[in-house]
Amino acid sequence: MGEVTFLLLLCLSATKMFFVSGEDPYLFFRWNVTYGTISPLGVPQQGILINGQFPGPNINSTTNNNIVLNVFNNLDEPFLLTWSGIQHRKNSWQDGVLGSMCPILPGTNYTYHFQVKDQIGSYIYYPTTAMHRVAGAFGGLRVNSRLLIPVPYADPEDDYTVLIGDWYTKSHSTLRKFLDSGRSLGRPDGVLINGKSAKGDGNDKPLFTMKAGKTYKYRICNVGVKNSLNFRIQGHTMKLVEMEGSHTVQNTYQSLDVHVGQCFSVLVTANQKPKDYYVVASTRFTKSALSGKGIIRYIGGKGPASPEIAEAPVGWAWSLNQFRTFRWNLTASAARPNPQGSYHYGAINITRTIKLVNSASKVDGKLRYAVNGISHIDPPTPLKLAEYYGVANKVFKYDTIPDDPPAARGAPKVTSAPIVLNMTFRNFIEIIFENHEKSIQSWHLDGYSFFAVAIEPGRWTPELRKNYNLLDAVSRHTVQVFPKSWAAILLTIDNAGMWNIRSEIAERRYLGQQLYASVLSPARSLRDEYNIPDNALLCGLVKNLPKPPPYSI
């Protein structure tokens, strides 16, 4: 063999090896979860910190990155984190909820490994164990678009994460005892922006800085416990560009209602007099409003923020009308190169309609929240593990709630049990969230994004489908349901796994307003779902069972 031929074959072989073994980039993190004393409202209290930070670190990733995150639990209780809005395609093993994972025990660690596959957008993470969410350990998770995929706006000067949320000064353990004893959490003590609330005495350090004439991206997420919040920036308008993973029609707003668990991305241009301005988040739908403030400072500007702050809107009709202005950008590309508008969801036949009615009742004299008359409880064996190991019949029953619950007069009689819906893989379904209560609800679905096609007052009937937006409803993962109202979502159940449908209002989730969707692939193939990870934590009935045969292609 001649030297030139040998070198050519060697190059071809090396090229082949490169393409076969090439993977999307990996991001590695090591997080230590600890208790620590914090005083965000001036009252010292026990918080939950990640690497000593409150809020936790911001994860900055790009579409298709692999995230490897080693979590060390240094608390005295089991702990889990969920990645709200990350779809974990074929991989509910990493979802971080008690229906799909065993918790990380005190003094031990677990390494999450997941890919932000075919997604862009602004997301959050937070704890799902006990009432840890009220103590911290939450943060932002952004997924940037790949350089090859065009974004429908110019690159901003900078990109800021804005975590807004109501806050209690009582500890998470005290608040958990309230719920366990049968009482509600009551009214929060304040509102935080990135873990702080400006005093307005002229000594506040800026949360964000802007250069005059430049445009900035703000990712606004409600990481709170209970309250919808109205967000506004003093003297500036906001151009909405993305919502929970979807590019939107770029309408301009003076303020935005951000309900619990939701994220919006806006563009803000520094076109005002160079000085300080307030960012404000105020509670909505409460008898008396609570507000949190932060400072935006123009670089080189002089002068304090004006004490005159615009009031938040009043009533939920305003919020409903704002929801109706949100539209999907059908001309923009997203994580995939094909335009989003090529998915004509409005032309697909609905194969199943599920109505989920929330309620508040007393069980044995204690407050419980329910869905279709059943209040969910998490069994010691995670639902996904029970199903995978073939012992589901010892842990839960499928379809304990009806798809169309009978109309109840007054509060329904409530029982407690795990709620698991048996879903048909790849069906196109409709879910109706119906709220007969006087308080607003916020519903989230793990593993998917859905089309939020309608929110309207009253009770849902099939004739109301004529009012659906079947063209450009935003594809998202969390939807609010106003008092005495309903919301409709449409989606294809094409992501195999065990997926949580939950109230994002912490006390409601903790006291039973959640359920799971079991999406099984009949093929038991790696094309549809990954095998259980080698490092999966085992507990309950499956702790000492032999591992089932793995899936194959």
Kinemage of the C-alpha trace (Angstrom):
@kinemage 1
@onewidth
@group {chain A} dominant
@subgroup {mainchain}
@vectorlist {calphas} color= white
{ca met a 1} P 0.000 0.000 0.000
{ca gly a 2} L 1.432 3.390 -1.004
{ca glu a 3} L 2.066 6.036 1.659
{ca val a 4} L -0.462 8.466 0.136
{ca thr a 5} L -3.197 5.798 0.005
{ca phe a 6} L -2.514 4.796 3.608
{ca leu a 7} L -2.739 8.405 4.822
{ca leu a 8} L -5.992 8.926 2.890
{ca leu a 9} L -7.560 5.816 4.456
{ca leu a 10} L -6.362 6.958 7.875
{ca cys a 11} L -7.999 10.377 7.397
{ca leu a 12} L -11.270 8.809 6.231
{ca ser a 13} L -11.239 6.465 9.224
{ca ala a 14} L -10.615 9.366 11.614
{ca thr a 15} L -13.399 11.381 9.990
{ca lys a 16} L -15.777 8.470 10.339
{ca met a 17} L -14.883 8.047 13.998
{ca phe a 18} L -15.501 11.739 14.598
{ca phe a 19} L -19.020 11.658 13.201
{ca val a 20} L -19.983 8.399 14.895
{ca ser a 21} L -18.801 9.394 18.351
{ca gly a 22} L -19.701 13.100 18.186
{ca glu a 23} L -22.155 14.271 20.848
{ca asp a 24} L -23.794 17.510 21.795
{ca pro a 25} L -21.797 19.506 24.381
{ca tyr a 26} L -21.862 18.587 28.069
{ca leu a 27} L -22.273 21.020 30.960
{ca phe a 28} L -21.143 19.781 34.378
{ca phe a 29} L -22.323 21.130 37.736
{ca arg a 30} L -21.713 20.224 41.376
{ca trp a 31} L -24.326 21.590 43.773
{ca asn a 32} L -24.185 21.461 47.573
{ca val a 33} L -27.633 21.912 49.113
{ca thr a 34} L -27.465 23.265 52.666
{ca tyr a 35} L -29.422 25.209 55.236
{ca gly a 36} L -28.369 28.785 55.836
{ca thr a 37} L -29.648 31.885 57.578
{ca ile a 38} L -31.177 34.440 55.208
{ca ser a 39} L -33.104 37.664 55.833
{ca pro a 40} L -34.746 38.689 52.538
{ca leu a 41} L -37.477 40.669 54.352
{ca gly a 42} L -35.272 41.746 57.262
{ca val a 43} L -36.299 38.794 59.459
{ca pro a 44} L -33.623 36.094 59.975
{ca gln a 45} L -34.917 32.680 58.929
{ca gln a 46} L -33.701 29.281 57.784
{ca gly a 47} L -33.307 29.137 54.038
{ca ile a 48} L -32.150 26.418 51.650
{ca leu a 49} L -29.042 27.399 49.706
{ca ile a 50} L -27.307 25.911 46.678
{ca asn a 51} L -23.554 26.410 46.818
{ca gly a 52} L -24.249 29.051 49.447
{ca gln a 53} L -26.497 31.048 47.110
{ca phe a 54} L -30.065 32.305 47.491
{ca pro a 55} L -31.610 32.149 44.935
{ca gly a 56} L -29.677 29.242 43.470
{ca pro a 57} L -27.234 29.405 40.531
{ca asn a 58} L -28.527 30.239 37.078
{ca ile a 59} L -28.101 27.432 34.513
{ca asn a 60} L -27.118 28.877 31.138
{ca ser a 61} L -27.403 26.241 28.400
{ca thr a 62} L -28.006 25.944 24.666
{ca thr a 63} L -30.425 23.728 22.756
{ca asn a 64} L -29.423 20.042 22.888
{ca asn a 65} L -26.787 20.518 25.591
{ca asn a 66} L -26.365 17.589 27.966
{ca ile a 67} L -26.612 18.691 31.591
{ca val a 68} L -24.835 16.582 34.220
{ca leu a 69} L -25.624 17.912 37.676
{ca asn a 70} L -24.391 16.257 40.872
{ca val a 71} L -26.601 17.258 43.819
{ca phe a 72} L -25.298 16.695 47.367
{ca asn a 73} L -28.098 16.746 49.942
{ca asn a 74} L -26.727 18.235 53.155
{ca leu a 75} L -30.192 18.806 54.638
{ca asp a 76} L -31.743 16.624 57.345
{ca glu a 77} L -34.614 15.571 55.029
{ca pro a 78} L -34.955 13.851 51.647
{ca phe a 79} L -34.657 16.293 48.747
{ca leu a 80} L -35.441 16.523 45.015
{ca leu a 81} L -35.285 19.232 42.341
{ca thr a 82} L -37.541 19.454 39.305
{ca trp a 83} L -36.711 21.308 36.094
{ca ser a 84} L -40.041 22.954 35.329
{ca gly a 85} L -40.724 23.102 31.594
{ca ile a 86} L -37.776 20.938 30.536
{ca gln a 87} L -39.411 18.111 28.600
{ca his a 88} L -36.921 15.297 29.345
{ca arg a 89} L -37.775 13.550 26.086
{ca lys a 90} L -38.013 9.753 26.740
{ca asn a 91} L -36.491 10.400 30.156
{ca ser a 92} L -39.000 10.909 32.981
{ca trp a 93} L -36.342 9.235 35.153
{ca gln a 94} L -34.788 12.716 35.624
{ca asp a 95} L -37.975 14.732 36.184
{ca gly a 96} L -37.353 15.235 39.897
{ca val a 97} L -40.840 14.535 41.252
{ca leu a 98} L -41.855 11.860 43.749
{ca gly a 99} L -43.936 9.991 41.176
{ca ser a 100} L -40.919 9.213 39.015
{ca met a 101} L -37.884 9.320 41.340
{ca cys a 102} L -36.860 8.321 44.842
{ca pro a 103} L -35.673 11.355 46.804
{ca ile a 104} L -32.016 12.015 47.580
{ca leu a 105} L -31.544 10.962 51.206
{ca pro a 106} L -29.732 13.212 53.720
{ca gly a 107} L -25.968 12.953 53.477
{ca thr a 108} L -26.036 11.390 49.995
{ca asn a 109} L -25.860 12.643 46.428
{ca tyr a 110} L -27.459 11.965 43.063
{ca thr a 111} L -26.298 12.978 39.587
{ca tyr a 112} L -29.041 14.171 37.249
{ca his a 113} L -28.273 13.645 33.565
{ca phe a 114} L -30.657 15.096 31.000
{ca gln a 115} L -30.629 16.832 27.630
{ca val a 116} L -32.459 20.073 26.851
{ca lys a 117} L -33.550 18.458 23.612
{ca asp a 118} L -35.130 20.564 20.856
{ca gln a 119} L -36.086 23.386 23.216
{ca ile a 120} L -35.382 27.069 23.680
{ca gly a 121} L -36.621 29.480 26.297
{ca ser a 122} L -36.821 30.553 29.923
{ca tyr a 123} L -37.440 28.005 32.677
{ca ile a 124} L -37.009 27.499 36.425
{ca tyr a 125} L -36.022 24.739 38.818
{ca tyr a 126} L -37.224 24.261 42.402
{ca pro a 127} L -37.628 21.584 45.119
{ca thr a 128} L -40.564 19.166 45.065
{ca thr a 129} L -40.029 17.499 48.449
{ca ala a 130} L -41.891 18.499 51.631
{ca met a 131} L -42.390 22.304 51.600
{ca his a 132} L -38.804 23.073 50.619
{ca arg a 133} L -39.978 25.352 47.827
{ca val a 134} L -40.924 28.039 50.362
{ca ala a 135} L -37.334 28.146 51.676
{ca gly a 136} L -35.334 28.639 48.478
{ca ala a 137} L -33.282 26.231 46.325
{ca phe a 138} L -34.938 27.696 43.233
{ca gly a 139} L -33.304 29.367 40.258
{ca gly a 140} L -33.420 30.128 36.554
{ca leu a 141} L -32.655 27.750 33.705
{ca arg a 142} L -32.249 29.281 30.288
{ca val a 143} L -31.930 27.410 26.999
{ca asn a 144} L -30.414 29.600 24.300
{ca ser a 145} L -31.021 29.049 20.617
{ca arg a 146} L -28.206 27.473 18.632
{ca leu a 147} L -26.243 29.877 16.455
{ca leu a 148} L -27.539 28.242 13.261
{ca ile a 149} L -31.167 28.914 14.188
{ca pro a 150} L -32.336 32.498 13.604
{ca val a 151} L -34.016 34.357 16.474
{ca pro a 152} L -36.758 36.898 15.576
{ca tyr a 153} L -35.019 39.858 17.224
{ca ala a 154} L -31.554 41.369 17.384
{ca asp a 155} L -29.111 40.157 20.031
{ca pro a 156} L -29.710 42.143 23.230
{ca glu a 157} L -26.971 44.060 25.004
{ca asp a 158} L -27.390 41.717 27.987
{ca asp a 159} L -29.692 38.975 29.230
{ca tyr a 160} L -31.121 39.111 32.771
{ca thr a 161} L -33.051 36.536 34.809
{ca val a 162} L -35.734 38.062 37.051
{ca leu a 163} L -37.152 35.680 39.674
{ca ile a 164} L -40.250 37.148 41.289
{ca gly a 165} L -42.303 35.493 44.007
{ca asp a 166} L -44.266 35.921 47.201
{ca trp a 167} L -42.432 35.059 50.411
{ca tyr a 168} L -43.117 33.886 53.973
{ca thr a 169} L -40.863 34.731 56.915
{ca lys a 170} L -41.866 31.541 58.747
{ca ser a 171} L -39.642 28.505 58.140
{ca his a 172} L -40.522 25.750 55.706
{ca ser a 173} L -40.901 23.287 58.594
{ca thr a 174} L -43.366 25.587 60.394
{ca leu a 175} L -45.400 26.104 57.235
{ca arg a 176} L -45.437 22.359 56.611
{ca lys a 177} L -46.806 21.817 60.131
{ca phe a 178} L -49.591 24.299 59.305
{ca leu a 179} L -50.616 22.188 56.312
{ca asp a 180} L -50.246 18.871 58.144
{ca ser a 181} L -52.462 20.172 60.939
{ca gly a 182} L -55.213 21.011 58.473
{ca arg a 183} L -54.856 24.753 58.024
{ca ser a 184} L -53.883 26.918 55.044
{ca leu a 185} L -50.631 28.875 54.769
{ca gly a 186} L -52.497 32.154 54.878
{ca arg a 187} L -51.214 35.436 53.514
{ca pro a 188} L -47.531 35.796 52.534
{ca asp a 189} L -45.353 38.413 54.211
{ca gly a 190} L -43.895 40.093 51.147
{ca val a 191} L -42.686 39.831 47.555
{ca leu a 192} L -39.088 39.259 46.473
{ca ile a 193} L -37.232 40.004 43.237
{ca asn a 194} L -34.138 37.815 42.890
{ca gly a 195} L -34.313 37.101 46.623
{ca lys a 196} L -34.403 40.755 47.642
{ca ser a 197} L -36.807 43.647 48.174
{ca ala a 198} L -35.521 47.208 47.834
{ca lys a 199} L -36.124 49.504 50.793
{ca gly a 200} L -36.243 52.632 48.643
{ca asp a 201} L -34.061 54.612 51.045
{ca gly a 202} L -31.456 55.527 48.457
{ca asn a 203} L -28.994 52.875 49.633
{ca asp a 204} L -30.265 49.977 47.526
{ca lys a 205} L -27.752 48.418 45.152
{ca pro a 206} L -29.044 47.931 41.599
{ca leu a 207} L -30.245 44.507 40.551
{ca phe a 208} L -29.615 45.359 36.898
{ca thr a 209} L -27.767 48.013 34.894
{ca met a 210} L -28.468 49.398 31.429
{ca lys a 211} L -26.622 51.628 28.968
{ca ala a 212} L -28.670 54.427 27.458
{ca gly a 213} L -29.967 53.530 24.009
{ca lys a 214} L -29.336 49.778 24.348
{ca thr a 215} L -31.938 46.988 24.437
{ca tyr a 216} L -31.929 44.260 27.094
{ca lys a 217} L -33.652 40.915 27.525
{ca tyr a 218} L -35.394 40.218 30.845
{ca arg a 219} L -36.547 36.666 31.624
{ca ile a 220} L -39.328 37.078 34.207
{ca cys a 221} L -40.413 33.957 36.122
{ca asn a 222} L -42.841 33.605 39.025
{ca val a 223} L -41.075 31.242 41.450
{ca gly a 224} L -43.519 32.051 44.246
{ca val a 225} L -45.709 29.922 46.424
{ca lys a 226} L -49.237 31.222 46.097
{ca asn a 227} L -49.853 34.560 44.374
{ca ser a 228} L -50.075 35.728 40.795
{ca leu a 229} L -47.888 38.806 40.374
{ca asn a 230} L -48.077 41.868 38.155
{ca phe a 231} L -44.636 42.883 36.859
{ca arg a 232} L -43.727 46.310 35.516
{ca ile a 233} L -40.667 48.491 34.955
{ca gln a 234} L -41.047 52.122 35.939
{ca gly a 235} L -41.119 54.413 32.908
{ca his a 236} L -40.451 51.621 30.383
{ca thr a 237} L -42.511 49.372 28.141
{ca met a 238} L -41.841 45.667 27.575
{ca lys a 239} L -41.929 43.865 24.229
{ca leu a 240} L -42.920 40.225 24.751
{ca val a 241} L -40.752 37.877 22.650
{ca glu a 242} L -40.892 34.433 24.298
{ca met a 243} L -43.106 32.538 26.698
{ca glu a 244} L -42.247 29.167 28.253
{ca gly a 245} L -40.321 27.941 25.238
{ca ser a 246} L -42.174 29.605 22.352
{ca his a 247} L -41.473 32.756 20.393
{ca thr a 248} L -44.510 35.034 20.554
{ca val a 249} L -46.022 37.787 18.456
{ca gln a 250} L -44.120 40.816 19.714
{ca asn a 251} L -46.781 42.917 21.408
{ca thr a 252} L -45.795 45.721 23.784
{ca tyr a 253} L -47.064 45.873 27.382
{ca gln a 254} L -46.977 48.352 30.259
{ca ser a 255} L -47.238 45.463 32.733
{ca leu a 256} L -47.598 41.680 32.678
{ca asp a 257} L -49.509 39.317 34.951
{ca val a 258} L -47.184 36.394 35.658
{ca his a 259} L -48.982 33.512 37.363
{ca val a 260} L -47.225 30.997 39.612
{ca gly a 261} L -44.805 28.844 37.619
{ca gln a 262} L -44.934 30.941 34.446
{ca cys a 263} L -42.024 32.605 32.590
{ca phe a 264} L -42.016 35.479 30.077
{ca ser a 265} L -39.101 36.998 28.144
{ca val a 266} L -39.313 40.673 27.206
{ca leu a 267} L -37.119 43.228 25.479
{ca val a 268} L -36.643 46.570 27.231
{ca thr a 269} L -34.939 49.532 25.597
{ca ala a 270} L -33.115 52.030 27.805
{ca asn a 271} L -34.747 55.078 26.213
{ca gln a 272} L -35.518 57.175 29.289
{ca lys a 273} L -33.577 59.814 31.227
{ca pro a 274} L -30.373 58.195 32.622
{ca lys a 275} L -31.068 57.560 36.327
{ca asp a 276} L -32.538 54.854 38.585
{ca tyr a 277} L -35.889 53.149 37.950
{ca tyr a 278} L -37.871 50.603 39.938
{ca val a 279} L -38.847 47.139 38.800
{ca val a 280} L -42.000 46.210 40.689
{ca ala a 281} L -43.882 42.960 41.347
{ca ser a 282} L -47.274 43.217 43.089
{ca thr a 283} L -49.690 40.518 44.237
{ca arg a 284} L -52.903 40.171 42.247
{ca phe a 285} L -56.397 39.018 43.274
{ca thr a 286} L -55.758 39.675 46.977
{ca lys a 287} L -57.684 41.924 49.386
{ca ser a 288} L -54.589 44.032 50.004
{ca ala a 289} L -51.654 44.126 47.609
{ca leu a 290} L -48.068 43.357 48.587
{ca ser a 291} L -45.230 44.679 46.445
{ca gly a 292} L -41.550 44.001 46.014
{ca lys a 293} L -39.152 46.420 44.315
{ca gly a 294} L -35.695 46.405 42.806
{ca ile a 295} L -33.478 49.008 41.157
{ca ile a 296} L -32.464 49.286 37.499
{ca arg a 297} L -29.614 51.769 37.139
{ca tyr a 298} L -28.557 53.509 33.944
{ca ile a 299} L -24.760 53.420 33.710
{ca gly a 300} L -23.484 56.951 34.277
{ca gly a 301} L -26.953 58.148 35.191
{ca lys a 302} L -27.701 60.418 38.116
{ca gly a 303} L -30.752 60.577 40.323
{ca pro a 304} L -32.838 58.218 42.455
{ca ala a 305} L -35.894 56.326 41.282
{ca ser a 306} L -39.123 58.277 41.527
{ca pro a 307} L -41.290 57.238 44.490
{ca glu a 308} L -44.338 57.414 42.196
{ca ile a 309} L -45.045 53.879 41.032
{ca ala a 310} L -47.945 52.931 38.771
{ca glu a 311} L -50.552 50.793 40.481
{ca ala a 312} L -51.152 47.212 39.401
{ca pro a 313} L -54.395 46.480 37.504
{ca val a 314} L -57.464 45.439 39.481
{ca gly a 315} L -59.629 42.365 38.876
{ca trp a 316} L -59.079 39.221 36.862
{ca ala a 317} L -60.986 40.346 33.750
{ca trp a 318} L -57.965 42.512 32.888
{ca ser a 319} L -55.703 39.482 33.216
{ca leu a 320} L -57.991 37.340 31.060
{ca asn a 321} L -57.986 39.986 28.343
{ca gln a 322} L -54.185 40.079 28.455
{ca phe a 323} L -54.056 36.294 28.019
{ca arg a 324} L -56.121 36.681 24.853
{ca thr a 325} L -53.451 38.944 23.334
{ca phe a 326} L -50.754 36.256 23.560
{ca arg a 327} L -50.100 34.662 20.173
{ca trp a 328} L -47.582 32.174 18.811
{ca asn a 329} L -45.097 33.572 16.295
{ca leu a 330} L -45.833 31.369 13.290
{ca thr a 331} L -42.987 32.753 11.174
{ca ala a 332} L -40.162 32.221 13.677
{ca ser a 333} L -37.946 29.181 13.895
{ca ala a 334} L -37.428 27.560 17.276
{ca ala a 335} L -35.104 24.791 18.437
{ca arg a 336} L -35.806 22.769 15.308
{ca pro a 337} L -35.039 24.319 11.910
{ca asn a 338} L -38.638 23.983 10.690
{ca pro a 339} L -40.987 26.931 11.357
{ca gln a 340} L -43.294 26.435 14.336
{ca gly a 341} L -46.306 27.284 12.216
{ca ser a 342} L -45.875 24.076 10.221
{ca tyr a 343} L -47.583 22.201 13.070
{ca his a 344} L -51.298 22.684 12.392
{ca tyr a 345} L -52.610 21.478 15.727
{ca gly a 346} L -56.096 22.814 15.035
{ca ala a 347} L -56.633 20.264 12.255
{ca ile a 348} L -55.989 17.146 14.379
{ca asn a 349} L -58.925 15.086 15.645
{ca ile a 350} L -59.280 14.914 19.430
{ca thr a 351} L -59.246 11.282 20.627
{ca arg a 352} L -59.883 11.848 24.342
{ca thr a 353} L -61.249 14.653 26.516
{ca ile a 354} L -60.314 14.775 30.190
{ca lys a 355} L -61.959 17.254 32.537
{ca leu a 356} L -60.077 18.004 35.756
{ca val a 357} L -62.091 19.813 38.430
{ca asn a 358} L -60.230 21.142 41.479
{ca ser a 359} L -61.850 21.416 44.906
{ca ala a 360} L -61.073 22.202 48.542
{ca ser a 361} L -62.591 20.003 51.255
{ca lys a 362} L -62.011 18.599 54.719
{ca val a 363} L -60.880 14.984 55.163
{ca asp a 364} L -60.965 13.822 58.769
{ca gly a 365} L -61.255 17.443 59.762
{ca lys a 366} L -58.161 18.522 57.845
{ca leu a 367} L -57.869 20.609 54.691
{ca arg a 368} L -57.241 18.656 51.498
{ca tyr a 369} L -57.266 19.721 47.861
{ca ala a 370} L -58.578 17.286 45.276
{ca val a 371} L -58.991 16.582 41.558
{ca asn a 372} L -62.313 15.048 40.518
{ca gly a 373} L -62.973 14.116 44.138
{ca ile a 374} L -59.644 12.404 44.884
{ca ser a 375} L -56.743 13.974 46.752
{ca his a 376} L -53.424 12.625 45.471
{ca ile a 377} L -50.918 11.059 47.838
{ca asp a 378} L -47.378 9.994 46.969
{ca pro a 379} L -46.815 6.312 47.868
{ca pro a 380} L -43.431 5.189 49.281
{ca thr a 381} L -42.672 3.538 45.929
{ca pro a 382} L -42.525 6.031 43.036
{ca leu a 383} L -45.233 5.310 40.484
{ca lys a 384} L -42.792 5.084 37.566
{ca leu a 385} L -40.576 2.592 39.379
{ca ala a 386} L -43.569 0.460 40.396
{ca glu a 387} L -44.700 0.348 36.784
{ca tyr a 388} L -41.232 -0.400 35.380
{ca tyr a 389} L -40.570 -3.191 37.908
{ca gly a 390} L -43.980 -4.773 37.312
{ca val a 391} L -45.459 -4.148 40.778
{ca ala a 392} L -47.847 -1.318 39.877
{ca asn a 393} L -50.843 -3.332 41.126
{ca lys a 394} L -49.328 -3.246 44.627
{ca val a 395} L -48.887 0.538 44.604
{ca phe a 396} L -51.724 2.206 42.663
{ca lys a 397} L -54.722 1.716 40.396
{ca tyr a 398} L -55.062 3.320 36.976
{ca asp a 399} L -57.891 5.734 36.159
{ca thr a 400} L -59.288 6.188 39.671
{ca ile a 401} L -60.882 9.431 38.510
{ca pro a 402} L -63.410 9.692 35.658
{ca asp a 403} L -62.625 11.661 32.498
{ca asp a 404} L -65.903 13.528 32.897
{ca pro a 405} L -66.776 13.889 36.585
{ca pro a 406} L -70.466 14.256 37.444
{ca ala a 407} L -71.582 17.735 38.396
{ca ala a 408} L -71.490 17.899 42.191
{ca arg a 409} L -73.725 20.023 44.341
{ca gly a 410} L -71.509 21.682 46.920
{ca ala a 411} L -68.097 20.347 47.833
{ca pro a 412} L -67.672 16.701 46.713
{ca lys a 413} L -66.814 13.967 49.179
{ca val a 414} L -63.056 13.520 48.941
{ca thr a 415} L -60.922 10.401 49.320
{ca ser a 416} L -57.128 10.137 49.218
{ca ala a 417} L -55.207 7.879 46.819
{ca pro a 418} L -52.531 8.034 44.117
{ca ile a 419} L -54.066 9.374 40.877
{ca val a 420} L -52.665 7.884 37.657
{ca leu a 421} L -54.277 8.333 34.241
{ca asn a 422} L -53.507 5.597 31.720
{ca met a 423} L -52.759 7.465 28.473
{ca thr a 424} L -52.598 6.007 24.967
{ca phe a 425} L -49.228 6.709 23.386
{ca arg a 426} L -49.331 9.302 20.575
{ca asn a 427} L -53.009 10.156 20.991
{ca phe a 428} L -54.072 13.788 20.547
{ca ile a 429} L -56.013 14.808 23.645
{ca glu a 430} L -57.904 17.694 25.157
{ca ile a 431} L -57.672 18.554 28.862
{ca ile a 432} L -60.180 20.895 30.478
{ca phe a 433} L -59.167 22.481 33.785
{ca glu a 434} L -62.410 23.570 35.461
{ca asn a 435} L -62.256 25.780 38.539
{ca his a 436} L -65.419 26.087 40.633
{ca glu a 437} L -63.615 27.914 43.428
{ca lys a 438} L -63.220 31.632 44.130
{ca ser a 439} L -59.402 31.565 43.935
{ca ile a 440} L -57.189 31.486 40.858
{ca gln a 441} L -55.463 28.237 39.883
{ca ser a 442} L -52.191 27.594 38.017
{ca trp a 443} L -51.754 24.186 36.361
{ca his a 444} L -48.520 22.710 34.998
{ca leu a 445} L -47.782 19.596 32.929
{ca asp a 446} L -44.322 17.971 33.036
{ca gly a 447} L -42.783 16.353 29.969
{ca tyr a 448} L -44.705 18.378 27.401
{ca ser a 449} L -45.711 21.698 26.052
{ca phe a 450} L -49.379 22.165 25.178
{ca phe a 451} L -51.503 24.601 23.209
{ca ala a 452} L -53.478 26.816 25.614
{ca val a 453} L -56.435 27.342 23.285
{ca ala a 454} L -58.982 29.005 25.595
{ca ile a 455} L -59.705 30.435 29.028
{ca glu a 456} L -63.279 31.523 29.681
{ca pro a 457} L -65.618 32.125 32.615
{ca gly a 458} L -68.329 29.608 33.557
{ca arg a 459} L -68.518 25.847 33.011
{ca trp a 460} L -67.120 24.093 29.965
{ca thr a 461} L -69.381 22.374 27.421
{ca pro a 462} L -68.406 20.806 24.069
{ca glu a 463} L -70.149 23.629 22.178
{ca leu a 464} L -67.545 26.041 23.554
{ca arg a 465} L -64.902 24.480 21.301
{ca lys a 466} L -66.069 26.968 18.698
{ca asn a 467} L -64.317 29.635 20.783
{ca tyr a 468} L -60.920 27.880 20.735
{ca asn a 469} L -57.910 29.495 19.106
{ca leu a 470} L -57.001 26.754 16.642
{ca leu a 471} L -54.410 28.763 14.726
{ca asp a 472} L -51.776 30.444 16.886
{ca ala a 473} L -52.305 29.620 20.567
{ca val a 474} L -48.970 29.724 22.385
{ca ser a 475} L -47.298 26.371 23.027
{ca arg a 476} L -46.429 26.418 26.740
{ca his a 477} L -46.378 24.289 29.915
{ca thr a 478} L -48.348 26.257 32.558
{ca val a 479} L -51.813 27.799 32.341
{ca gln a 480} L -53.868 29.822 34.789
{ca val a 481} L -57.552 29.192 35.481
{ca phe a 482} L -59.475 32.149 36.831
{ca pro a 483} L -62.145 31.843 39.545
{ca lys a 484} L -65.378 30.177 38.392
{ca ser a 485} L -63.744 29.605 34.987
{ca trp a 486} L -62.181 26.951 32.793
{ca ala a 487} L -59.114 26.552 30.565
{ca ala a 488} L -58.652 24.167 27.620
{ca ile a 489} L -55.359 22.734 26.355
{ca leu a 490} L -54.551 20.446 23.416
{ca leu a 491} L -51.498 18.204 23.034
{ca thr a 492} L -50.111 15.008 21.538
{ca ile a 493} L -49.182 12.419 24.172
{ca asp a 494} L -45.955 11.404 22.440
{ca asn a 495} L -43.387 11.446 25.278
{ca ala a 496} L -43.270 8.075 27.020
{ca gly a 497} L -42.899 8.173 30.796
{ca met a 498} L -44.728 9.006 34.017
{ca trp a 499} L -45.559 12.718 34.000
{ca asn a 500} L -46.803 15.022 36.742
{ca ile a 501} L -49.847 17.273 36.239
{ca arg a 502} L -49.900 19.612 39.225
{ca ser a 503} L -51.030 22.808 40.776
{ca glu a 504} L -48.105 25.216 40.892
{ca ile a 505} L -49.582 26.705 44.074
{ca ala a 506} L -47.391 24.990 46.674
{ca glu a 507} L -49.951 24.260 49.384
{ca arg a 508} L -52.418 22.868 46.860
{ca arg a 509} L -49.843 20.509 45.361
{ca tyr a 510} L -48.674 19.411 48.816
{ca leu a 511} L -52.257 18.707 49.943
{ca gly a 512} L -53.289 16.688 46.924
{ca gln a 513} L -54.047 18.858 43.876
{ca gln a 514} L -51.901 16.897 41.456
{ca leu a 515} L -51.942 13.648 39.477
{ca tyr a 516} L -49.840 11.653 37.017
{ca ala a 517} L -50.170 10.662 33.382
{ca ser a 518} L -48.718 7.237 32.554
{ca val a 519} L -47.646 7.180 28.904
{ca leu a 520} L -46.469 3.675 27.997
{ca ser a 521} L -45.008 2.729 24.642
{ca pro a 522} L -46.359 -0.697 23.619
{ca ala a 523} L -43.074 -1.400 21.794
{ca arg a 524} L -40.924 -1.135 24.967
{ca ser a 525} L -38.256 0.234 22.643
{ca leu a 526} L -35.322 2.583 23.144
{ca arg a 527} L -36.745 4.552 20.223
{ca asp a 528} L -39.529 5.636 22.585
{ca glu a 529} L -38.033 5.628 26.084
{ca tyr a 530} L -34.649 5.322 27.757
{ca asn a 531} L -33.844 2.532 30.184
{ca ile a 532} L -33.700 3.239 33.885
{ca pro a 533} L -30.351 4.973 34.609
{ca asp a 534} L -27.617 2.888 36.218
{ca asn a 535} L -27.458 5.366 39.101
{ca ala a 536} L -31.217 5.479 39.698
{ca leu a 537} L -32.159 5.640 43.374
{ca leu a 538} L -34.369 2.739 44.500
{ca cys a 539} L -36.799 2.786 47.408
{ca gly a 540} L -40.047 1.257 48.611
{ca leu a 541} L -41.115 -2.086 47.155
{ca val a 542} L -38.507 -2.049 44.361
{ca lys a 543} L -35.464 -1.428 46.544
{ca asn a 544} L -34.232 -5.036 46.507
{ca leu a 545} L -35.888 -6.332 43.337
{ca pro a 546} L -33.795 -7.522 40.375
{ca lys a 547} L -33.683 -5.040 37.531
{ca pro a 548} L -36.138 -5.853 34.693
{ca pro a 549} L -34.798 -6.719 31.211
{ca pro a 550} L -33.715 -3.500 29.479
{ca tyr a 551} L -35.456 -2.011 26.477
{ca ser a 552} L -33.828 -2.578 23.117
{ca ile a 553} L -34.151 -1.119 19.641
